[in-house]
Amino acid sequence: MMNTTVKNILITLIAAVAGATLNGFLIANSAALIAPPLGADLTTEEGLMAAMPLMQPKHYLMPFLAHALGTLLSAIIVSKYATERKRSRAMLMGFLFLAGGIYMVRLLPSPMWFNLVDLGLAYLPMAYLGYMITGGKKA
C-alpha cells in the first residue's frame, strides 16, 4: 500500500498536469471556435505578439475559459482524491495557475480589462469552486 504522503504528492502533480493539459488543449484549439483576426498567425510567439493589437474582446473568451477550466479541473481532482488538506491543495492549484497567469500578463500585451478579469476570476475563485464542488465545507 502506498504511503499517504506519496499518494497526496502524486495526486497533486497529476491534478496540475491535468489542468495544464486542458488549458493547453483549449488554447491550441480556440481558433476552431473563435477565428483569429484576419491574417493573424497564432501558432508562433512572434505571430501572437503581432496579432495582439488586432484582438477584439471575443478573442479573449477562450484564453479566459482555458485558464478558468484548467484551474477548476485541477482543483476538483486534488479535492476529490487527496486524503488530507483538500482545501489547501485546491488553493495551491489556484496559486500555481495564478503564477502562470501573472507570467503571461507580463509576457503578452493584453488589455488591462482582460488582465484584471483573468487574474481576478480565473484562478483563485475557480480553485475554491473546485473544492466546493467536491463537497468542501466552508471554513
Contacts in CASP RR format, 6 or more apart in sequence:
PFRMAT RR
TARGET T0000
AUTHOR 0000-0000-0000
METHOD contacts of the structure
MODEL  1
MMNTTVKNILITLIAAVAGATLNGFLIANSAALIAPPLGADLTTEEGLMA
AMPLMQPKHYLMPFLAHALGTLLSAIIVSKYATERKRSRAMLMGFLFLAG
GIYMVRLLPSPMWFNLVDLGLAYLPMAYLGYMITGGKKA
2 10 0 8 1.000
4 83 0 8 1.000
4 84 0 8 1.000
7 83 0 8 1.000
8 82 0 8 1.000
8 83 0 8 1.000
8 84 0 8 1.000
8 85 0 8 1.000
8 89 0 8 1.000
11 77 0 8 1.000
11 78 0 8 1.000
11 81 0 8 1.000
11 82 0 8 1.000
11 89 0 8 1.000
12 78 0 8 1.000
12 82 0 8 1.000
12 89 0 8 1.000
12 92 0 8 1.000
12 93 0 8 1.000
14 77 0 8 1.000
15 73 0 8 1.000
15 74 0 8 1.000
15 75 0 8 1.000
15 77 0 8 1.000
15 78 0 8 1.000
15 81 0 8 1.000
15 89 0 8 1.000
15 93 0 8 1.000
16 74 0 8 1.000
16 93 0 8 1.000
16 96 0 8 1.000
18 70 0 8 1.000
18 73 0 8 1.000
18 74 0 8 1.000
18 77 0 8 1.000
19 70 0 8 1.000
19 71 0 8 1.000
19 73 0 8 1.000
19 74 0 8 1.000
19 77 0 8 1.000
19 93 0 8 1.000
19 97 0 8 1.000
20 70 0 8 1.000
20 74 0 8 1.000
22 66 0 8 1.000
22 69 0 8 1.000
22 70 0 8 1.000
22 73 0 8 1.000
23 66 0 8 1.000
23 67 0 8 1.000
23 69 0 8 1.000
23 70 0 8 1.000
23 71 0 8 1.000
23 97 0 8 1.000
24 66 0 8 1.000
25 66 0 8 1.000
26 62 0 8 1.000
26 65 0 8 1.000
26 66 0 8 1.000
26 69 0 8 1.000
26 70 0 8 1.000
27 62 0 8 1.000
27 63 0 8 1.000
27 66 0 8 1.000
30 62 0 8 1.000
30 63 0 8 1.000
30 66 0 8 1.000
31 42 0 8 1.000
33 62 0 8 1.000
34 58 0 8 1.000
34 59 0 8 1.000
34 61 0 8 1.000
34 62 0 8 1.000
36 42 0 8 1.000
36 51 0 8 1.000
36 59 0 8 1.000
37 51 0 8 1.000
37 54 0 8 1.000
37 55 0 8 1.000
37 56 0 8 1.000
37 59 0 8 1.000
40 47 0 8 1.000
40 50 0 8 1.000
40 51 0 8 1.000
40 54 0 8 1.000
41 47 0 8 1.000
41 48 0 8 1.000
41 50 0 8 1.000
41 51 0 8 1.000
42 48 0 8 1.000
42 51 0 8 1.000
48 108 0 8 1.000
49 108 0 8 1.000
49 109 0 8 1.000
52 108 0 8 1.000
52 109 0 8 1.000
52 110 0 8 1.000
53 109 0 8 1.000
60 110 0 8 1.000
60 111 0 8 1.000
60 114 0 8 1.000
60 118 0 8 1.000
63 114 0 8 1.000
63 118 0 8 1.000
64 114 0 8 1.000
64 117 0 8 1.000
64 118 0 8 1.000
64 121 0 8 1.000
64 122 0 8 1.000
67 97 0 8 1.000
67 101 0 8 1.000
67 118 0 8 1.000
67 122 0 8 1.000
67 123 0 8 1.000
68 121 0 8 1.000
68 122 0 8 1.000
68 123 0 8 1.000
68 126 0 8 1.000
69 126 0 8 1.000
70 97 0 8 1.000
70 126 0 8 1.000
71 93 0 8 1.000
71 94 0 8 1.000
71 97 0 8 1.000
71 122 0 8 1.000
71 123 0 8 1.000
71 126 0 8 1.000
71 127 0 8 1.000
72 126 0 8 1.000
72 127 0 8 1.000
72 129 0 8 1.000
72 130 0 8 1.000
72 133 0 8 1.000
74 93 0 8 1.000
74 94 0 8 1.000
74 96 0 8 1.000
74 97 0 8 1.000
74 127 0 8 1.000
75 90 0 8 1.000
75 91 0 8 1.000
75 93 0 8 1.000
75 94 0 8 1.000
75 126 0 8 1.000
75 127 0 8 1.000
75 128 0 8 1.000
75 129 0 8 1.000
75 130 0 8 1.000
75 131 0 8 1.000
76 130 0 8 1.000
76 133 0 8 1.000
76 134 0 8 1.000
78 86 0 8 1.000
78 89 0 8 1.000
78 90 0 8 1.000
78 92 0 8 1.000
78 93 0 8 1.000
79 86 0 8 1.000
79 87 0 8 1.000
79 89 0 8 1.000
79 90 0 8 1.000
79 130 0 8 1.000
79 131 0 8 1.000
79 133 0 8 1.000
79 134 0 8 1.000
79 135 0 8 1.000
79 136 0 8 1.000
80 134 0 8 1.000
82 89 0 8 1.000
86 131 0 8 1.000
86 134 0 8 1.000
86 136 0 8 1.000
87 128 0 8 1.000
87 131 0 8 1.000
87 136 0 8 1.000
87 139 0 8 1.000
90 127 0 8 1.000
90 128 0 8 1.000
90 130 0 8 1.000
90 131 0 8 1.000
91 124 0 8 1.000
91 127 0 8 1.000
91 128 0 8 1.000
91 131 0 8 1.000
92 127 0 8 1.000
93 127 0 8 1.000
94 123 0 8 1.000
94 124 0 8 1.000
94 126 0 8 1.000
94 127 0 8 1.000
95 123 0 8 1.000
95 124 0 8 1.000
95 127 0 8 1.000
97 122 0 8 1.000
97 123 0 8 1.000
97 127 0 8 1.000
98 119 0 8 1.000
98 123 0 8 1.000
98 124 0 8 1.000
101 118 0 8 1.000
101 119 0 8 1.000
101 122 0 8 1.000
101 123 0 8 1.000
102 119 0 8 1.000
104 110 0 8 1.000
105 115 0 8 1.000
105 118 0 8 1.000
105 119 0 8 1.000
110 118 0 8 1.000
END
